[in-house]
Amino acid sequence: MKKLLMVVVIIGLAVFMASHAFCEEKKEPACDYGYGYHMMDGQGYGMGGGHMMGQGYKPRALRSMKPEQREKWQKMRAAHMMDTMDLRMKLAAQRVELRTLWAQPEMDKDRINKLSDEVAMLQAELLKKRNQHLLQCRQKFGDHGWDCPGGW
């Protein structure tokens, strides 16, 4: 009897542990999947398209879009990301340089101030481009969900 019980428990554990391998992944964007209620795996409150903790990178409006509209949005998003790539690369490089300057025992205050100003200017420029992109999305696809698409 003990052997039978042990076999049943082992088979049950094996099936339980392998069950995630047989789950079908949703193919539509912004499916609200991620660490949700009480940090458990599954759907949660307000978790966007990301599969980690946080909002994800897809606006809520994608859920109500037709496939053709999603395709157009993805093309617009890709074009926006390409347009801002140089700015984002400069911003990342200057942030790393600024962090490096702060880590030095002898701080160069003038260089830190100059880099801080440059980082602020790049952030402002990226924000302007992001707002322009969101306005275009809102005009083209409607008035919902464009307030938090994530990223620049």
Helices and strands as residue ranges (DSSP letters): H 2-18, G 19-22, E 33-35, G 37-39, E 41-43, G 60-64, H 67-83, H 85-103, H 109-141
